[in-house]
Amino acid sequence: MKTSMKIYPNQRKKSTKNSKIPFYLRIIHNGKKSEARLNVSEISEEYLKK
């Protein structure tokens, strides 16, 4: 019974209006995947390069 959780910025869904990148949560439990967009402040691409 293996479970993994990953929080990551999804650069493919970057906003065209303000160039901000949303965060997503992915949980994998026994081979079953679930993914959700997190309701947190989005960041701009310049902060990811640091």
N, C-alpha and C positions, 0 to 999 in steps of 0.2 A: 504494500500500500504506500505508494510514493506520491507526495504532493509538492508542487513547486509554485511559487508566486513571484511575479515579476512586475515592477512598475517602471514604465519607460515613456519617453517622449516619442510621439508618432509624427515624424517629420513629413511623411507623405500627406498628412491631413492639415498642413499648415494653412492658416487663414490667408486668403488673398487680400482681405481688407486691411488687416493690421499686422500681418506677418508673424502672428503668434502661433506657438506650437502646443497642442493639447497633450495631456498625460493620460496614459491608459494603464489598466491593471489587467494582467492575464494570470489566471489560476488554472493549473493542470492537476487533476486528481484522478489517478488510475486511468490515465490516457484520455480522459474527457476534458475538453477545453472550454473555458468561459472567459469572455473578455468584456470589459466595460470602460467607458470614458469616465475619468475621475472629475469630480466637481471641485477642482482647485484652480488657483490662478494660473493662467497660461503664461508661458515665458516666450521671449523673442529669441531668435536663432543666435544672436550675438552672445547670449549667456551660456549657450551649450558649448561654445568653442573654448571656454576658459577651463 
